[in-house]
Amino acid sequence: MFKKIFDFFVFTSLFIACCAVLMVYQTGLLFHVQFPFALYAFVFSGSVCSYNFHWYLTPPDVTEESYKVKWNISNRPLHLVLFILGLLGAAFTSFLLLKHWMWLGVTAFLTFLYSAPKIDHPLTTWLRRIAVGKTIFLAASWAHITSMLPLLVVQGGVSFAQVLFVANRFFFIYAICIVFDRRDVEEDRKAGIKSLITYFDAKGIDRLFWASMLLTLLTSLLLLKWLSVSDVIILLIPAFIMSLLYQKSKQTSSDYLYYFLLDGLMALSAPILILLRFAR
């Protein structure tokens, strides 16, 4: 029973939607900004909408051994229902945030770019040929939605420190996306979806991953000018864990490692930061 509930929570992307909300809250804590409830609801609904849209569009492969793929095939109608519910939630909360329509539009466009190559239409299939596309689109949309968008909605602009934080989140999330795309590299090549991961060989992918982790470290250190040492250390904890898990991720394609542990690393610093704030 517990396993069924856990699978539902993780594989329907409710877990990753909760992670997105935590990451938004973390941005507010770090820069002492309060975000409206409608923004949190928009991020949650939008995440549920976009991920279930993505999984619904993913062609079912009955020969695939992945437990998650088999779960997706048997629960495909559920992905459609959650996509519609998420879309309705995102539309309603967008109405509440209507004066920020431009930034919400940018958010919707970035999110759409990730799943667009899966749509069999001439207007979208050309995205498969963009060499830097898939991985960067996803990392950019996550960094934008969880750190840039909230600040733009409340402040109308961002400071240099906040831009640096957004860059920090992008490089860390990009490193995680590299791990996912390396696992799916053969599937992407068959589908004609291009990215830097399909372009590089194994050593090139390693270099790209460690370069992204190095940039995560460097931007974290630069943030010391505006954030406390403890805050920066907390931001680096998930990056340290990701570095330790990198070799392990090459040896296994466990769905729980990828969709629970690695996805969860994106938001891990948030609950630690929350505990630290309440402990003071």
C-alpha positions in Angstrom: 0.0 0.0 0.0 2.8 2.4 1.0 4.6 1.6 -2.2 1.6 2.4 -4.4 1.1 5.8 -2.6 4.8 6.6 -3.0 4.8 5.6 -6.7 1.7 7.8 -7.2 3.3 10.8 -5.4 6.6 10.5 -7.3 5.6 9.3 -10.8 2.7 11.7 -11.2 5.2 14.5 -10.6 3.4 15.7 -7.4 6.7 15.3 -5.7 8.6 17.4 -8.1 5.9 20.1 -8.0 6.3 20.2 -4.2 10.0 20.5 -4.7 9.4 23.5 -7.0 7.3 25.2 -4.3 10.0 24.6 -1.7 12.6 26.2 -4.0 10.5 29.3 -4.5 10.1 29.6 -0.7 13.9 29.2 -0.4 14.4 32.2 -2.7 12.1 34.3 -0.5 14.0 33.3 2.6 17.4 34.0 1.2 16.5 37.5 -0.1 13.9 38.4 2.6 11.0 38.6 0.2 7.5 37.4 0.8 5.6 35.9 -2.2 1.8 35.8 -2.6 0.0 32.5 -2.2 -1.2 32.7 -5.8 2.4 32.5 -7.0 3.1 29.3 -5.1 -0.2 27.8 -6.4 0.8 28.8 -10.0 4.2 27.1 -9.6 2.7 23.9 -8.2 -0.1 23.8 -10.8 2.2 24.6 -13.7 4.7 21.9 -12.6 1.9 19.3 -12.5 0.6 20.5 -15.8 3.9 20.5 -17.7 5.3 17.3 -16.4 2.1 15.3 -16.9 1.9 16.8 -20.4 5.4 15.7 -21.1 4.8 12.1 -19.9 1.5 11.9 -21.7 3.2 12.8 -24.9 6.1 10.3 -24.4 5.4 7.4 -26.8 4.7 4.2 -24.8 7.5 1.7 -25.2 6.3 -1.7 -24.1 9.9 -3.1 -24.6 11.3 -0.6 -22.1 12.4 -2.3 -18.8 12.0 0.8 -16.7 9.4 0.4 -14.0 8.4 4.1 -14.4 7.8 3.7 -18.1 5.6 0.6 -17.4 3.8 2.7 -14.7 3.3 5.5 -17.2 1.8 3.2 -19.8 -0.7 1.7 -17.4 -1.6 5.1 -16.0 -1.5 7.2 -19.2 -5.1 8.4 -18.7 -4.1 9.6 -15.2 -1.4 11.8 -16.8 -4.0 13.4 -19.0 -6.3 14.1 -16.1 -3.5 15.6 -14.1 -2.4 17.7 -17.1 -5.9 19.1 -17.4 -6.2 19.8 -13.7 -2.8 21.4 -13.6 -3.7 23.5 -16.7 -6.9 24.7 -15.0 -5.0 25.6 -11.8 -2.3 27.4 -13.7 -4.9 29.3 -15.7 -6.8 30.4 -12.6 -3.7 31.5 -10.7 -2.5 33.3 -13.9 -5.7 35.4 -13.7 -4.8 36.3 -10.1 -1.3 37.4 -11.3 -2.6 38.9 -14.5 -0.6 42.2 -14.1 2.5 40.1 -14.5 1.3 38.6 -17.8 4.6 39.2 -19.6 6.7 37.2 -17.1 4.1 34.5 -16.9 4.2 34.3 -20.7 8.0 33.9 -20.7 7.6 31.1 -18.1 5.0 29.3 -20.2 7.2 29.6 -23.3 10.3 28.2 -21.6 8.3 25.3 -20.1 6.8 24.5 -23.4 10.2 24.4 -25.2 11.1 21.3 -23.1 8.2 19.1 -24.2 7.6 20.7 -27.7 10.0 18.3 -29.5 7.7 15.4 -28.5 4.8 17.0 -30.5 4.8 15.6 -34.0 4.3 18.8 -35.9 6.6 20.7 -38.3 6.5 23.8 -36.1 7.9 21.9 -33.1 10.0 19.0 -34.5 12.7 21.5 -35.7 13.5 22.0 -32.0 14.9 18.5 -32.0 17.8 19.7 -34.2 18.9 22.4 -31.8 22.2 21.0 -30.3 22.0 22.8 -27.0 18.2 22.5 -26.7 16.7 19.9 -24.4 19.0 20.1 -21.4 19.4 23.9 -21.4 15.7 24.5 -21.9 14.8 22.4 -18.8 17.5 23.9 -16.6 16.7 27.4 -17.7 12.9 26.9 -17.0 13.6 25.5 -13.6 16.0 28.3 -12.6 13.6 30.9 -14.0 10.4 29.5 -12.4 11.9 28.9 -8.9 14.1 31.9 -8.5 13.8 34.6 -11.2 10.0 34.6 -11.7 9.1 35.0 -8.0 11.5 38.0 -7.7 10.2 39.6 -10.8 6.6 39.3 -9.8 7.2 40.9 -6.4 10.0 43.3 -7.1 9.5 44.1 -10.8 13.3 43.6 -11.3 16.3 41.8 -9.8 19.6 42.9 -8.2 23.0 41.6 -9.3 23.1 39.3 -6.3 19.8 37.8 -7.3 21.0 37.3 -10.9 24.0 35.5 -9.5 21.7 33.3 -7.4 19.7 32.5 -10.5 22.9 31.6 -12.4 23.9 29.4 -9.4 20.6 27.5 -9.5 20.9 27.1 -13.3 24.4 25.5 -13.2 23.4 23.1 -10.4 20.1 22.1 -12.0 21.9 21.8 -15.4 24.4 19.3 -13.8 21.4 17.2 -12.6 19.8 17.4 -16.1 23.1 16.2 -17.6 22.8 13.0 -15.5 19.3 12.4 -16.7 20.1 13.1 -20.3 23.2 10.8 -20.2 20.9 8.0 -19.1 18.5 8.7 -21.9 21.1 9.5 -24.6 20.3 6.5 -26.8 16.6 7.1 -26.6 17.1 10.8 -27.6 19.4 9.8 -30.5 16.7 7.4 -31.8 14.1 10.1 -31.5 16.3 12.6 -33.3 16.4 14.9 -30.2 19.7 16.7 -30.1 21.5 18.2 -27.1 25.1 18.6 -26.0 24.7 15.2 -24.3 24.0 13.5 -27.7 26.9 15.4 -29.2 29.6 14.6 -26.7 31.2 11.2 -26.0 31.4 9.8 -22.4 34.5 11.8 -21.5 32.9 15.0 -23.0 29.8 14.5 -20.9 32.0 14.0 -17.8 33.8 17.3 -18.5 30.5 19.1 -19.1 29.1 17.8 -15.7 32.1 18.8 -13.7 32.3 22.2 -15.5 28.7 22.8 -14.4 29.5 21.7 -10.8 32.6 24.0 -10.8 30.5 26.9 -11.9 28.0 26.1 -9.2 30.8 26.2 -6.6 32.2 29.5 -8.0 28.9 31.3 -8.1 28.2 30.0 -4.5 31.4 31.5 -3.3 30.6 34.8 -5.1 27.3 34.9 -3.2 29.2 35.2 0.1 29.2 38.9 -0.5 25.5 39.0 0.1 24.5 35.7 1.8 25.8 34.3 5.1 28.4 31.6 5.2 25.8 29.1 6.6 23.4 29.9 3.8 26.0 29.3 1.1 27.1 26.0 2.8 23.5 24.9 2.8 23.3 25.7 -1.0 26.4 23.6 -1.5 25.3 20.5 0.4 23.1 19.1 -2.5 25.9 19.9 -4.9 28.3 17.9 -2.8 25.9 15.0 -2.6 25.4 15.1 -6.4 29.2 14.9 -6.9 29.3 11.8 -4.7 26.4 10.2 -6.6 27.7 11.0 -10.1 29.6 7.7 -10.6 26.8 5.7 -9.0 24.3 7.2 -11.5 26.4 5.8 -14.4 25.9 2.3 -13.0 22.2 2.2 -12.4 19.0 3.5 -14.0 16.9 3.1 -10.9 13.8 5.2 -11.2 13.8 6.0 -7.5 17.4 7.2 -7.7 16.5 9.6 -10.6 13.0 10.7 -9.9 13.2 10.8 -6.1 16.7 11.3 -5.0 18.2 13.3 -7.8 15.0 15.4 -8.3 14.9 15.9 -4.6 18.4 17.2 -4.5 17.2 20.3 -6.3 15.1 21.2 -3.3 17.1 19.7 -0.5 18.7 22.9 0.6 15.2 24.5 1.1 14.1 22.3 4.1 17.6 22.6 5.7 17.4 26.4 5.3 13.9 26.4 6.8 15.0 24.4 9.8 18.0 26.7 10.3 15.7 29.8 10.2 13.3 28.4 12.8 16.2 27.1 15.0 17.5 30.7 15.4 
